[in-house]
Amino acid sequence: MRPAPAHVPVTCYRRPARPSRAVSAAVGVLAVAALAAGCQNAGTASGTSAAGATTITVAATPGVDDAPLYLALKNGTFASAGLNVKIRPYSSVSAELKALAHGTVDVAAGDYVDFFFAEAYIPRLKSNLRIVADGYHAAPGVMEVLALPNSGITTPQNLEGKTIGTTEPQVLPVKNGVPYSLETVATQSVLENDGVDLAHITWKPLPTGDLITALADRQVNAILVQEPYIYEAESRLGAIEVLDSCSGATASLPLSGYFALGSFASKNTDALQDFRSALQRAQATAALPGPVENVLAHDSGMNMETASLVTIGDYPTSLNAASLQRVAGLMFSFDVLGQTLNVAGMVGP
């Protein structure tokens, strides 16, 4: 997941055809919601509260992916399941993984490419991650390659010989010709299916907050971004969509989920099952825009109009290993993984 930009204007260009189902574009939206809902920045990992509820500490990088997590905390869904959930915000997935490996948190939320790579290669996490819940799936318009108007780049084929700015990798190493993020894995799949020679594409990793400026200053020919940066680029620059990275073979691609260490999962089976069930109930509620928009508008100080501008994907209400295997398959096909990953074996408890 990618945190939102500090500010998104609400009174400028907006592509009329884009479906709107969504949430705020402010960077602190979910962090503010977390504080207002009683989230904790400190404390211990699992345990039992004074009221007898099981405590689960969750690491999250605040963003639209996690909205139901904060909603479930705010509306008491976790509490009604006998859980005392504490959310610790982190600035990156790599920081979350470090906290998970050292037992500082019990569950960590993040994108599947980073966590599957950790399961395959990172010490302390290798062969030790369990998927607790599925969190967020792609929908049209949530991840796109954008170019400036009048740039002459209007089709995927126009990207050959061009430089595309992307978010810096958080966990994966940068290797020549190998995708290093969820976004680049998905986009290379679409480009390949469109007949684009990937050898003629140059990826330029940049801090996420610098991508729109880099496009405006023509440091790159195009940028690959998720919402809410898509809306910001359209608003500020009149940027146009060149391709939707989650279309065709990558349509409805699972993007992020919730993970725990195998050792924690084996000792806390009932609590994690309760956590999953409660989260899925919140994700069912989030299928309609109202509950999420109300939470964000109330806790961030935004009005409802602002909270409904950014397109978001889908929040699944079940955990399907075969669906998640699609991500691992893409990673293997583009050499991100050296061997196939058995996702079904990671599902637990």
Protein Blocks (a to p, Z undefined) as FASTA:
>chain_A
ZZddfbdcfbbcddfklccfbdcfbfklmmmmmmmnopafbdcdddddfkopacdddddd
ddfklmmmmmmmmnommmmnopacdddddfbfklmmmmmmnopambdcddfklmmmmmmm
pghklopaccfbdfbdcdehiaccdddehklpabfklmgopacdddddfkbccdehiacb
fklmmmmmmmmmnopafklpccddddfklmmmmmmnopafbdcdddfklmmmmmmnopac
fbdfbgcjlgoiafbdcdddfklmmmmmmmmmmmmmmmmmmmmmmmpmklmmmmmmmmno
pafklmmmpccddddfbdcfklmmmmmmmmmmnomafbdcdfklmgcZZ
